[in-house]
């Protein structure tokens, strides 16, 4: 079909499985990622469900200890490496980066498609490890247990993560080159959307950090297979070296997960408050600051690993410092909302939920950055609660908010607003009921990774499991009504939110080439005050 025919878009320009599996269109590749990571998300959620059912009772009467070890390991591996890290960059980033900067595609379309195939290949190895017996090392693969003593499928799982790392590197490389070289005329650095700044900072971490984790898990596999003494003390190795290498990537990886969500929230807050963002340059530079400082704080994961007290003190100070640019963002979002014409559409509810949950997660991170407190709560449920408030409460709320915000642009269809608002509220309530009791559990001393626990912890665990069931409903609802919307929902206008940005100047869904003519940018970012149209009126129009 000729892409120049009116009504032709990237979805219907070509038909057939071959046209999708061999596509070089960044928008179609984004949808391939969307389907893939959704599958992995629900696999990881299934493991989480079984974990919470096991923890309903103190006795450990649903699964055995070794099965429980495999459940939380595979939950962590799937969610971190195959959902949270690629979710926003691979789906929303792939779809929107060229559209937002006025380009026809990413700089390297073939590499973009290759990155998805690499992701699927790596995921296949990890799924193979799961279905043939699982892995029980924890998602952190701590040595020497993972290299010497575990009797599970460590090598296939590690190989899957190693392969998937190349997908992350290629995606980051593609974004950096595209943002540098393919911006529309007039789109200077300080006219870029904050979503682009966030992805630029994220791409820096992907390119610089991912090779470290890839090499680290490769060394684990080599030591396990050939008994080379990298980490095993019996062979002359050092297990603490593994922790340094692992966390040198895995703490910046937290920002791979959270920075894109921050970019999404910046776009949503400005749109639904009908107001230019407060302190644009501060939010932009704070993204870069988070990316750079994130490489300097890995040692706070190792306060109880016998590292030098002086090193721990430095890592503690740096961990407090990295909270500053995050606090700058939260302050600026709040200032943007102040005296704005705020509209509580579903994307806005997710963005506000992000701000609340991320703030709790960030503040409790300061507890863990304090040497004395961390010794008390290290490896307890306090750490699990903190991590999930940042990752699930932050990264996932941002992902769902962005998916709802740009769903009309991606699919050309609206969605049932009432159901979407209900889902956002259910996710928020279910999340807090799931994870807030875990802060108390951790402070009281319940260790993580145990499938049995003292009777006095049962009430809080029952609350947590009840919250997880509510949270599960909140995640299933968007899957149902978004799939329903593909066929039955009303068609979307080119700019249903009356939002600012080049992506809203194209039809919904966009044509294959994105723009008929290369756009020219003449104004600053987020000039909402000049639009002066409430969201409700814009949707009707």
C-alpha positions as CSV (number, residue, x, y, z in Angstrom):
1,X,0.0,0.0,0.0
2,X,1.3,3.5,-0.9
3,X,2.2,5.4,2.2
4,X,1.3,8.6,0.5
5,X,-2.4,7.7,0.4
6,X,-4.5,9.7,2.9
7,X,-5.4,7.5,5.9
8,X,-2.4,5.3,5.5
9,X,-0.3,5.0,8.6
10,X,2.5,2.9,10.0
11,X,0.0,0.3,11.2
12,X,-1.6,-0.4,7.8
13,X,1.1,0.6,5.3
14,X,2.1,-3.0,5.0
15,X,0.4,-6.3,6.0
16,X,1.7,-9.7,7.0
17,X,4.0,-11.1,9.7
18,X,7.0,-10.7,7.5
19,X,6.4,-6.9,7.2
20,X,6.5,-6.8,11.0
21,X,9.4,-9.1,11.7
22,X,11.6,-7.4,9.1
23,X,10.4,-3.8,9.8
24,X,12.9,-1.0,10.2
25,X,10.2,1.4,11.3
26,X,10.9,2.6,14.9
27,X,7.2,2.7,15.7
28,X,6.6,-0.9,14.7
29,X,9.7,-2.0,16.6
30,X,8.3,-0.2,19.6
31,X,5.1,-2.3,19.4
32,X,7.2,-5.5,19.1
33,X,8.9,-4.5,22.3
34,X,5.5,-3.6,23.9
35,X,4.2,-7.1,23.3
36,X,7.4,-8.8,24.4
37,X,7.8,-6.9,27.7
38,X,4.2,-7.3,28.5
39,X,4.6,-11.1,28.3
40,X,7.7,-11.0,30.5
41,X,5.8,-8.7,33.0
42,X,3.0,-11.1,33.5
43,X,5.5,-14.1,33.8
44,X,7.3,-12.1,36.6
45,X,4.0,-11.2,38.2
46,X,3.0,-14.8,38.3
47,X,6.1,-15.6,40.4
48,X,5.3,-12.6,42.7
49,X,1.8,-14.0,43.2
50,X,3.1,-17.4,44.3
51,X,5.7,-15.7,46.6
52,X,2.9,-13.7,48.3
53,X,0.7,-16.7,48.6
54,X,3.5,-18.6,50.3
55,X,4.0,-15.7,52.8
56,X,0.4,-15.8,53.9
57,X,1.3,-18.2,56.6
58,X,4.4,-18.4,58.8
59,X,4.9,-22.2,58.3
60,X,6.1,-22.3,54.7
61,X,3.4,-24.8,53.7
62,X,2.9,-23.9,50.0
63,X,6.3,-24.5,48.5
64,X,9.6,-25.9,49.8
65,X,12.6,-23.7,50.6
66,X,14.5,-24.5,47.3
67,X,11.4,-23.7,45.2
68,X,10.9,-20.5,47.1
69,X,14.5,-19.5,46.3
70,X,13.9,-20.1,42.6
71,X,10.6,-18.1,42.7
72,X,12.1,-14.9,44.1
73,X,15.2,-15.3,41.9
74,X,13.3,-15.7,38.7
75,X,10.8,-12.9,39.7
76,X,13.8,-10.5,40.2
77,X,15.6,-11.5,37.0
78,X,12.5,-11.2,34.8
79,X,11.3,-8.0,36.3
80,X,14.6,-6.2,36.4
81,X,16.4,-7.3,33.2
82,X,13.4,-8.1,30.9
83,X,10.8,-5.6,32.0
84,X,11.9,-2.6,34.1
85,X,15.1,-1.8,32.3
86,X,13.8,-2.0,28.7
87,X,10.2,-0.9,29.4
88,X,10.1,2.9,28.8
89,X,13.2,3.3,26.6
90,X,12.4,0.3,24.3
91,X,8.6,1.0,24.0
92,X,7.9,4.7,24.5
93,X,11.5,5.8,23.7
94,X,11.6,3.9,20.5
95,X,8.3,5.2,19.4
96,X,8.6,8.9,20.5
97,X,12.3,10.0,20.3
98,X,12.2,10.5,16.5
99,X,8.8,12.0,16.6
100,X,9.7,14.4,19.4
101,X,12.8,15.7,17.6
102,X,11.2,15.9,14.1
103,X,13.2,13.0,12.6
104,X,11.8,10.3,10.2
105,X,13.4,7.4,12.2
106,X,16.3,6.6,14.5
107,X,19.8,6.9,13.2
108,X,20.3,3.2,12.8
109,X,17.0,1.5,11.9
110,X,18.6,-2.0,11.3
111,X,20.4,-1.9,14.7
112,X,17.1,-1.0,16.2
113,X,15.5,-4.1,14.8
114,X,18.6,-6.1,15.8
115,X,18.3,-4.9,19.4
116,X,14.8,-6.4,19.6
117,X,16.0,-9.8,18.2
118,X,18.9,-9.8,20.7
119,X,16.4,-9.0,23.5
120,X,14.2,-12.0,22.4
121,X,17.3,-14.3,22.1
122,X,18.5,-13.3,25.6
123,X,15.0,-13.8,27.0
124,X,14.8,-17.2,25.4
125,X,17.9,-18.4,27.2
126,X,16.5,-17.1,30.5
127,X,13.1,-18.7,29.9
128,X,14.9,-22.0,29.1
129,X,16.7,-21.7,32.5
130,X,13.3,-21.3,34.2
131,X,11.4,-24.1,32.5
132,X,14.3,-26.6,32.9
133,X,14.6,-26.2,36.7
134,X,15.0,-22.6,37.5
135,X,17.7,-20.6,39.2
136,X,18.1,-20.1,43.0
137,X,21.0,-17.6,43.4
138,X,18.9,-14.4,43.8
139,X,18.8,-11.9,40.9
140,X,22.1,-10.6,42.2
141,X,24.0,-13.9,41.4
142,X,26.2,-13.4,44.5
143,X,29.4,-15.5,44.4
144,X,30.8,-17.9,45.4
145,X,27.3,-19.5,45.7
146,X,26.5,-18.8,42.1
147,X,29.8,-20.0,40.8
148,X,30.4,-23.1,42.9
149,X,27.6,-24.3,45.1
150,X,24.3,-23.8,43.3
151,X,22.9,-26.8,41.5
152,X,20.6,-24.8,39.3
153,X,20.7,-23.4,35.8
154,X,23.0,-20.4,36.5
155,X,24.8,-20.4,33.2
156,X,21.8,-20.2,30.9
157,X,20.3,-17.5,33.0
158,X,23.5,-15.5,33.1
159,X,24.0,-16.0,29.4
160,X,20.5,-14.6,28.8
161,X,21.4,-11.5,30.7
162,X,24.7,-11.2,28.9
163,X,23.0,-11.4,25.5
164,X,20.3,-8.9,26.5
165,X,22.9,-6.4,27.6
166,X,23.8,-5.9,23.9
167,X,20.2,-4.9,23.2
168,X,20.4,-2.2,25.9
169,X,23.8,-0.9,24.5
170,X,22.5,-0.7,20.9
171,X,19.3,1.1,22.1
172,X,21.3,3.7,24.0
173,X,23.8,4.2,21.2
174,X,20.9,4.7,18.7
175,X,19.3,7.3,21.0
176,X,22.5,9.3,21.6
177,X,23.4,9.5,17.9
178,X,19.8,10.3,16.9
179,X,19.4,13.1,19.5
180,X,22.8,14.6,18.5
181,X,22.5,14.4,14.7
182,X,18.9,14.3,13.7
183,X,17.0,17.1,15.5
184,X,14.7,19.3,13.4
185,X,15.9,22.8,12.4
186,X,15.5,25.2,15.3
187,X,15.3,22.4,17.9
188,X,18.2,23.5,20.0
189,X,19.3,21.6,23.1
190,X,17.3,23.8,25.5
191,X,14.2,23.5,23.4
192,X,14.2,19.7,23.6
193,X,11.3,18.0,25.5
194,X,12.3,16.8,29.0
195,X,11.4,13.3,27.9
196,X,14.3,13.5,25.4
197,X,16.7,14.9,28.1
198,X,15.7,11.9,30.3
199,X,16.4,9.4,27.6
200,X,19.7,11.0,26.7
201,X,20.9,10.7,30.3
202,X,19.6,7.1,30.4
203,X,21.4,6.3,27.2
204,X,24.7,7.4,28.7
205,X,24.2,4.9,31.6
206,X,23.2,2.2,29.1
207,X,26.4,2.7,27.0
208,X,28.8,3.1,29.9
209,X,27.3,0.7,32.5
210,X,25.8,-2.2,30.6
211,X,29.2,-3.6,29.4
212,X,30.2,-4.0,33.1
213,X,27.3,-6.2,34.0
214,X,27.7,-8.2,30.7
215,X,31.3,-9.0,31.5
216,X,30.5,-9.7,35.2
217,X,27.9,-12.4,34.4
218,X,30.2,-13.8,31.7
219,X,32.9,-14.2,34.3
220,X,30.4,-15.9,36.6
221,X,29.7,-18.4,33.8
222,X,33.3,-18.9,33.0
223,X,34.2,-19.6,36.6
224,X,31.3,-22.0,37.0
225,X,32.1,-23.8,33.8
226,X,35.9,-23.9,33.9
227,X,36.8,-23.2,37.5
228,X,38.8,-20.1,36.8
229,X,39.4,-18.2,40.1
230,X,37.8,-14.8,39.5
231,X,35.6,-14.8,42.6
232,X,36.1,-18.1,44.5
233,X,38.5,-17.6,47.4
234,X,39.4,-21.3,47.2
235,X,40.8,-20.6,43.7
236,X,42.5,-17.3,44.6
237,X,39.5,-15.1,43.7
238,X,37.6,-12.4,45.7
239,X,33.8,-12.6,46.1
240,X,33.7,-8.9,47.1
241,X,35.1,-8.1,43.7
242,X,31.9,-9.5,42.2
243,X,29.8,-7.2,44.4
244,X,31.8,-4.2,43.3
245,X,31.4,-5.1,39.6
246,X,27.8,-6.0,39.9
247,X,26.7,-2.9,41.8
248,X,28.8,-0.6,39.7
249,X,26.2,-1.4,37.0
250,X,23.2,-2.3,39.0
251,X,22.9,0.9,41.0
252,X,23.1,3.1,37.8
253,X,20.6,0.5,36.4
254,X,18.1,1.9,38.9
255,X,18.3,5.2,37.1
256,X,17.9,3.4,33.7
257,X,14.6,2.4,35.1
258,X,13.6,5.6,36.8
259,X,15.0,8.4,34.6
260,X,12.7,7.6,31.6
261,X,9.7,7.7,34.0
262,X,10.8,11.1,35.2
263,X,10.8,12.3,31.6
264,X,7.3,10.9,31.2
265,X,6.1,12.6,34.3
266,X,7.6,16.0,33.2
267,X,5.5,15.8,29.9
268,X,2.3,14.8,31.7
269,X,2.5,17.3,34.5
270,X,3.0,20.2,32.1
271,X,0.2,19.1,29.8
272,X,-2.5,18.5,32.5
273,X,-1.7,21.6,34.5
274,X,-1.8,23.7,31.2
275,X,1.3,25.5,32.3
276,X,4.9,25.7,31.2
277,X,7.3,23.6,33.3
278,X,8.9,25.4,36.2
279,X,12.7,25.4,36.0
280,X,13.1,23.7,32.6
281,X,16.9,23.9,32.6
282,X,17.1,22.6,36.2
283,X,15.0,19.5,35.4
284,X,17.1,18.9,32.2
285,X,20.4,19.2,34.0
286,X,19.3,17.2,37.0
287,X,18.8,14.2,34.6
288,X,22.4,14.5,33.6
289,X,23.5,14.9,37.2
290,X,21.6,11.8,38.2
291,X,23.2,9.8,35.4
292,X,26.7,10.8,36.3
293,X,26.4,10.7,40.2
294,X,24.7,7.3,39.8
295,X,28.0,5.8,38.9
296,X,29.6,6.9,42.2
297,X,27.3,5.4,44.8
298,X,27.5,1.6,44.3
299,X,29.3,1.0,47.6
300,X,26.2,1.8,49.7
301,X,25.0,-1.7,48.8
302,X,28.1,-3.0,50.6
303,X,28.1,-1.3,54.0
304,X,28.1,-4.7,55.7
305,X,30.6,-6.4,53.4
306,X,33.7,-5.4,55.5
307,X,34.7,-2.5,53.3
308,X,36.7,0.3,54.8
309,X,34.8,2.6,57.1
310,X,36.3,5.6,55.2
311,X,35.1,4.2,51.9
312,X,31.6,3.6,53.4
313,X,31.6,7.2,54.7
314,X,32.3,8.6,51.2
315,X,29.7,6.3,49.6
316,X,27.2,7.5,52.3
317,X,27.8,11.2,51.5
318,X,27.6,10.6,47.8
319,X,24.3,8.6,48.3
320,X,22.9,11.7,50.0
321,X,24.2,13.9,47.2
322,X,22.5,11.9,44.5
323,X,19.2,12.6,46.2
324,X,19.5,16.3,45.5
325,X,18.8,16.3,41.7
326,X,15.9,13.9,42.3
327,X,14.5,16.4,44.9
328,X,15.0,19.2,42.4
329,X,12.6,17.4,40.0
330,X,10.0,16.8,42.6
331,X,10.1,20.4,43.7
332,X,9.9,21.7,40.1
333,X,6.9,19.4,39.3
334,X,5.1,20.6,42.4
335,X,5.9,24.2,41.5
336,X,4.5,23.5,38.0
337,X,1.3,22.2,39.5
338,X,1.0,25.3,41.7
339,X,-1.8,27.6,40.4
340,X,-2.1,25.5,37.2
341,X,-5.3,24.5,35.6
342,X,-5.0,20.9,36.8
343,X,-7.1,18.2,35.1
344,X,-7.2,14.7,36.7
345,X,-7.2,12.5,33.6
346,X,-5.8,9.0,33.9
347,X,-2.2,9.9,32.8
348,X,-2.2,12.7,35.4
349,X,-3.3,10.3,38.1
350,X,-0.4,8.0,37.3
351,X,2.0,11.0,37.3
352,X,0.7,12.2,40.7
353,X,1.0,8.6,42.0
354,X,4.6,8.5,40.7
355,X,5.5,11.7,42.6
356,X,4.0,10.4,45.9
357,X,5.5,6.9,45.7
358,X,8.8,8.0,44.4
359,X,9.1,10.5,47.2
360,X,8.5,7.8,49.8
361,X,11.0,5.6,48.1
362,X,13.6,8.3,47.9
363,X,13.3,9.3,51.5
364,X,13.6,5.7,52.7
365,X,16.7,5.5,50.5
366,X,18.3,8.1,52.7
367,X,17.7,5.8,55.6
368,X,19.7,3.1,53.8
369,X,22.4,5.6,52.9
370,X,23.0,6.2,56.6
371,X,25.6,3.8,57.9
372,X,24.1,3.0,61.3
373,X,20.6,2.5,60.1
374,X,21.6,0.4,57.1
375,X,23.4,-2.1,59.4
376,X,20.1,-2.6,61.2
377,X,17.8,-2.9,58.2
378,X,20.2,-4.4,55.6
379,X,18.8,-7.6,53.9
380,X,15.4,-7.1,55.6
381,X,12.0,-6.4,54.1
382,X,12.8,-2.6,54.6
383,X,15.1,-2.9,51.6
384,X,12.5,-4.7,49.5
385,X,9.9,-2.1,50.3
386,X,12.3,0.8,49.4
387,X,13.3,-0.9,46.2
388,X,9.7,-1.5,45.1
389,X,8.6,2.0,46.0
390,X,11.3,3.3,43.5
391,X,10.9,0.6,40.9
392,X,7.3,-0.4,40.9
393,X,5.8,2.7,42.5
394,X,8.1,4.9,40.4
395,X,9.2,3.2,37.1
396,X,6.0,1.3,36.6
397,X,3.6,4.2,37.4
398,X,5.6,6.3,34.9
399,X,5.4,3.6,32.3
400,X,1.6,3.2,32.7
401,X,1.1,6.9,32.8
402,X,3.1,7.3,29.6
403,X,1.3,4.4,27.9
404,X,-2.0,6.1,28.6
405,X,-0.8,9.5,27.6
406,X,0.5,8.4,24.2
407,X,-1.9,5.6,23.6
408,X,-4.0,7.7,21.2
409,X,-0.9,8.6,19.3
410,X,0.4,5.0,19.1
411,X,-2.9,3.3,18.2
412,X,-5.2,6.1,16.9
413,X,-7.8,5.1,19.5
414,X,-8.9,6.6,22.8
415,X,-9.6,4.4,25.8
416,X,-12.4,4.4,28.4
417,X,-11.4,7.2,30.7
418,X,-13.5,6.0,33.7
419,X,-12.0,2.6,33.6
420,X,-8.5,4.1,33.3
421,X,-9.0,6.4,36.3
422,X,-10.3,3.4,38.3
423,X,-7.3,1.3,37.4
424,X,-4.9,4.1,38.4
425,X,-6.5,4.4,41.8
426,X,-6.6,0.6,42.3
427,X,-2.9,0.4,41.5
428,X,-2.1,3.2,43.9
429,X,-4.1,1.7,46.8
430,X,-3.0,-1.9,46.1
431,X,0.7,-0.9,45.9
432,X,0.7,0.9,49.2
433,X,-1.2,-1.9,50.9
434,X,1.4,-4.3,49.5
435,X,4.6,-2.6,50.3
436,X,4.1,-0.2,53.1
437,X,3.7,-3.0,55.7
438,X,7.1,-4.3,54.5
439,X,8.8,-1.2,55.9
440,X,7.5,-2.1,59.3
441,X,8.4,-5.8,58.8
442,X,11.9,-4.9,57.9
443,X,12.3,-2.5,60.8
444,X,11.1,-5.2,63.1
445,X,13.8,-7.5,61.7
446,X,12.1,-9.9,59.2
447,X,14.9,-10.9,56.8
448,X,14.3,-11.1,53.1
449,X,14.5,-14.3,51.1
450,X,13.0,-16.5,53.8
451,X,9.8,-18.5,53.2
452,X,9.2,-19.1,56.9
453,X,8.9,-16.4,59.6
454,X,7.8,-16.0,63.3
455,X,4.1,-15.8,64.0
456,X,4.2,-12.2,65.1
457,X,4.9,-11.1,61.5
458,X,1.8,-12.8,60.0
459,X,-0.7,-9.9,60.2
460,X,1.6,-7.6,58.2
461,X,2.3,-10.3,55.7
462,X,-1.4,-11.0,55.2
463,X,-1.9,-7.2,54.6
464,X,0.9,-7.3,52.0
465,X,-0.6,-10.3,50.2
466,X,-4.1,-8.7,50.2
467,X,-2.5,-5.6,48.7
468,X,-0.8,-7.7,46.0
469,X,-4.1,-9.2,45.0
470,X,-5.6,-5.7,44.6
471,X,-2.5,-4.6,42.7
472,X,-2.9,-7.6,40.4
473,X,-6.4,-6.5,39.5
474,X,-5.0,-3.0,38.9
475,X,-2.5,-4.3,36.4
476,X,-5.0,-6.6,34.6
477,X,-7.5,-3.8,34.0
478,X,-5.4,-1.7,31.6
479,X,-4.5,-4.8,29.7
480,X,-8.2,-5.5,29.2
481,X,-9.5,-2.1,28.3
482,X,-6.5,-1.1,26.2
483,X,-6.8,-4.3,24.1
484,X,-10.6,-3.6,23.9
485,X,-9.9,0.0,22.7
486,X,-8.0,-1.2,19.6
487,X,-11.3,-2.3,18.0
488,X,-14.2,-0.6,19.8
489,X,-13.0,2.8,21.2
490,X,-13.5,6.1,19.4
491,X,-10.8,7.3,17.0
492,X,-8.3,9.8,18.4
493,X,-7.7,13.2,17.1
494,X,-4.1,14.2,16.1
495,X,-3.8,16.0,19.5
496,X,-6.5,14.8,21.9
497,X,-4.9,16.4,25.0
498,X,-4.1,19.7,23.2
499,X,-0.5,19.0,24.2
500,X,2.7,20.7,23.3
501,X,5.3,18.8,21.2
502,X,6.1,17.8,17.6
503,X,4.7,14.3,18.1
504,X,1.2,15.9,18.4
505,X,1.5,17.6,15.0
506,X,1.3,14.3,13.1
507,X,-1.9,12.3,12.6
508,X,-2.9,9.5,15.0
509,X,-1.5,7.0,14.3
510,X,1.5,8.6,12.5
511,X,2.4,7.9,8.9
512,X,5.4,5.6,8.2
513,X,7.7,8.6,7.5
514,X,6.4,10.5,10.6
515,X,6.3,13.9,8.9
516,X,5.4,14.9,5.3
517,X,7.9,17.8,5.6
518,X,10.7,18.3,8.1
519,X,9.2,20.5,10.8
520,X,10.9,23.8,11.8
521,X,10.9,24.7,15.5
522,X,10.7,28.4,16.3
523,X,9.5,28.6,19.9
524,X,10.6,27.4,23.4
525,X,9.5,24.2,25.0
526,X,6.1,24.0,26.8
527,X,4.4,27.2,25.8
528,X,1.1,26.1,27.3
529,X,0.2,29.6,28.5
530,X,-0.2,30.7,24.9
531,X,-2.6,27.8,24.2
532,X,-5.0,28.6,27.0
533,X,-7.3,25.6,26.2
534,X,-8.5,23.2,29.0
535,X,-7.9,19.5,28.5
536,X,-11.6,18.8,28.6
537,X,-12.3,21.2,25.7
538,X,-9.3,19.9,23.7
539,X,-10.6,16.4,24.0
540,X,-14.0,17.4,22.6
541,X,-12.5,19.3,19.8
